[in-house]
Amino acid sequence: DVKVTQSSRYLVKRTGEKVFLECVQDMDHENMFWYRQDPGLGLRLIYFSYDVKMKEKGDIPEGYSVSREKKERFSLILESASTNQTSMYLCASSPPGGSSDTQYFGPGTRLTVL
Amino acid sequence: QQQVKQSPQSLIVQKGGISIINCAYENTAFDYFPWYQQFPGKGPALLIAIRPDVSEKKEGRFTISFNKSAKQFSLHIMDSQPGDSATYFCAAKIPSYGKLTFGQGTILTVHP
């Protein structure tokens, strides 16, 4: 069964802290994605990766960075958290293009920055 | 720039009724149009999807209608049930890396 796990369901951090959000998939997928979900705005792509050590900016990369050292793990980093980064963060993975277009999502991490 | 626009933002339907959610897109390069369903506390999950070479796809009570010339597509839920209460997202994909652009989401509530 397909599984995408995220390290925390809820996280509370202070302004200026460095925050790491971890995502692990067990499906041997090449593609991995980080989104943030905000009411009325839907899901917006922050970064994605199509291979180990490869990354591409999404639609809203400002204030974020990512790391993909292993195929199964994709980390989202907030270098200096700000209150406007309070949101639900969703990780997803998918097979390489052509084999399947389905993205499989984790349960999300609700981050609050105080 | 919002490339996929979804409406309505929220929808209330009585049990047994038809729920209709609409999406419009701008980029004619999109080649895949999925709908995702999200229950509270869960990540979105693929519900049904369509490619632009067909005008309709049906899976059980769920149907996608696709109008290529109008650049619109919609989700119809027949015989809506309280268990269908969830947030629904339309999306569209360009043919590279599986990158999806999502609509704003619709919160569907089905009253018993």
Interface residues (C-beta under 8 A of the other chain):
Chain A: V4 N31 F33 Y35 P39 G40 L41 G42 L43 R44 L45 F48 Y50 E56 G58 D59 L90 A92 S94 P95 P96 G97 D101 T102 Q103 Y104 F105 G106 P107 G108
Chain B: Q6 Q9 Y32 P34 Y36 G41 K42 G43 P44 A45 L46 A49 F89 K93 P95 S96 Y97 G98 K99 L100 T101 F102 G103 Q104 G105
